Amino acid sequence: MVNSQIFIDYYNQIDDYLEQTENFSPKTTYTDKIYKSKNEIVKKYRYDLISFGRLRNAIVHDPRIGDKAIAEPHDEVVTMIKFIFGQITEPKKVAPEFLREVTCVYENDLLSTVFTKIKNHSYSQFPVLNSRGEVTELLTTDTITRWLASEISDKNTLNIEQIIVTDVLQAVEYPHNYKFIKEETSIYEAFNLFNDFVEKEKRNLDALLISDFKNKKLLGLVTIEDITLEMDDFVQ
């Protein structure tokens, strides 16, 4: 099969996929689908996809020499449309990449136990659970440092024996600075949640918490550093 035929096949599959998954009218043009799509991968590769539309028109509508299209795509173009098709229809998701046991703390846990977890595991963020096992806040090492700085005495000493997590949460700079996501969230969607938050709030989101929602069980935790590493191959 020549490149033009392969290209048109993938082009049609992308066009059909967008119509089916985003409920576009059959009368909606390919270009309008690309510009109006809410699919994060389509948004990312929008200008490539628009270029594919122009190439498709040249292949389909321009005169042919014998049975050969005048506009015959290069191998690189065919490789690219295959890649984008795969990313659109089967995007890489946060699961299983970021599924792992999440180390949490309870509101009434002693601060000393948190220090032990930090020492043993070098963790910097801990979802805080209430007595029902529900997440109520995110405790970070930045918050702990802020609390220590505000509480330390003039003699540079501080007794933390009776200090519990709830006490330290008073120093949280931005309450509930996290979002819950599902296992099927794509890494592109996760990446954009961080980016959109920065653009809107002018500060970083601390973490995305992967949850099954039904049982409110935490399945993983994603930071902006984690997702940026995953996106290295795709971020321009």
N, C-alpha and C positions, 0 to 999 in steps of 0.2 A: 504494500500500500504506500502511495507517495505521500510526502509531507502534507500537501494541501488537503488530502482526504483525512489524514489523521487529525490535522488541525481543526477542520470543520466538525469532525465527530466530537472532539472535546469541547469545542465552542458550543455546539448544540446541547451537550450534556450540562454545561454550566448554565446556559439559558433556561433549560427545562428545570434544573434543580432550583434556581431562584424563583421561578414561577410557582413551583409546587410548595416550596418551604416558606415562602413569604406572601403567598396568596395574591400574586400579581395577576391582573387580568391578562388573558391571552393576547389582548390588543396592545399591552404595554410593550414598548420597544426595548430591545436589549440595552441600549444606552440608558434609558430611564430606569431600568431595573438596577443597573450598576450604581447610578447616582442616588437612588432612593433606598438601596439595600441597607438593612440594619446589621448584616453579617459583618463581623469584625475583620475577617480575612478579606472580604470583598472591599471593605473600606481601605485596608492597607494596600491592596494591589489595584486600586481603582484605576489609576492611569495606565497600567499595563493592560487591564481588561478593556478599557476604552480603545486602546491601540489595537487590541485583538479584534474589536468590532470593525474598525476601519479596514484591517487586513482581510477580515472575512468578506466584507463588501467587495473588496477588490478581487478576491478569488471567485466569488459567486456571480458578480454582475459584470465584470470586465470581459471583453471578448477573449476567446480561447484560441490557441494555435493548435489545430488538430484536436486532440482530446486532452491537451495539457493546459493547466491554468497559467496565465501570464504571471500572476503573483504567486510564486512558490515559496512557502516559508522556509527559512534556514532551520537546520537541526536544533540550534539553540532556542529558537522560538517554539518549536514543538516540545522541547524539553521543559520550557518555562510554563506553557499552558497545561501540560500534564501535572507539573508540580503544583500550580495554583489550584487546579481542579481537585487534587488530592487534599490540599489544605482546606479548601472550602467545604468539601463533603465529609472529610474525616479529620478534623483538626485535632492536634495533640491536646490532651486535656490535663487538668491538674492531677487527676488520678490516672495511673497509680504513682506518678512521679513524686508527688508531695504527700502521699499518704504515709503517716507514721504516728507512733504513739506520742500524744501531746502531754508534756509535763505540766500539770496544773497545780494550783494552790487553792486552799480554801480561805474564806474570809477570816476565819478565826485561827488560822495557822500562825505560829510564832514566826517573827521575822528571821530568827536564827535558823529556822529550817529552810527558809528561802536562800539564805547565804550558803547553806550546805549544798543545796542544789546547784547554785551558781558555781561553787568551788569544784564540785564533782563533774559537772557537765558543761560548764561555760555557757549556759543558756542566758539569754538577755531579755526574754519575754515569757510571761507566765499568765495564761488565762486564769482569772479568779472565779471560783465557783461558790455559790451559796449552798445552803444545807440540802437543797433539792438537786444539786448538781448542775445548775444553770449558770451560764457565763454572765457575770455582772460587770466585769471590768477586765482590763489588761494591765498587769503589773510589769513594768519595765525597769531595767537597771537605771535608766535615766530618772525615773520617778523616785527610786530608792535613794539615789544620789542627791536629788533635790530635797527629799525629806530629811536626810542626814544633815545637809548643809543648813537647813532651817532650824533643826532641833539641837544641834550640838551646843554644848555649853561654852562659856567663856574659857573654861579650863581645857577645852578641847577633849572632853570626855563625855560619853553618853552611855547610859545603862539601857540596853535593849532587851533585857531578859523577859520583860512582860509585854513587849511591843508585838502587836499582831498585824496581820496584813491590812485589815481595815484601817488601822491607824495611819499606815503609810500611804494609803490611797487618797488621803487628804491632799497629797502633794501632786496628784495627777494633773498635768498641765492642760491636756485636752481630753475630757472624759469620753469614753466609748469611741476611741480613735481606732476602730477596726470595723470590718464588715464580714458578714457570713456569706459563704459561697457553697455551691453544690459540687459534688464529685464530677459532674459532667461539664462544668465550666471549662472552656478552652483556655490555654495559656495566653492567648491573644486577649480574651475578655478580661482575664485576671490582670494582665499587663496594663490594659486600658483603664481598669478600675483605679490602679495606682496613679496613672498619668492624669486621668480626669480629676481625681481628688486634688492633686497638686495644683492643677490649673484653676480649680474652683475655690479651694480653701487656702492656697498659697503656702501649704505645708504638706509634709509627708503623712500618709496613712501608715500606722504602725504595722498592721498585719491583716491578712485575709484568713479567716478561720473556716476550714472545710468542715461542713456538718452534714449529717444525714437528715437534718431538719425534723423528721418524723419522731425520732427518739431523742433529739437534741444532743446527740453524741458527737464529740469532736473527733474528726478523722485525720486532721493534719493542720499545719500552720504554714502560711506562705508569707515571706517578707519581700520587700521590693528588691533586695539583693538577690534572693533566690530566683525570682522571676526574670530579672535582668540577665542572669547567667543563662537561663533557658532560652531567652530571646536573642542571644548574641548572633545567631545565624540569620535572624530575620530583621533586626533593627538596623536601619540605614544610618 
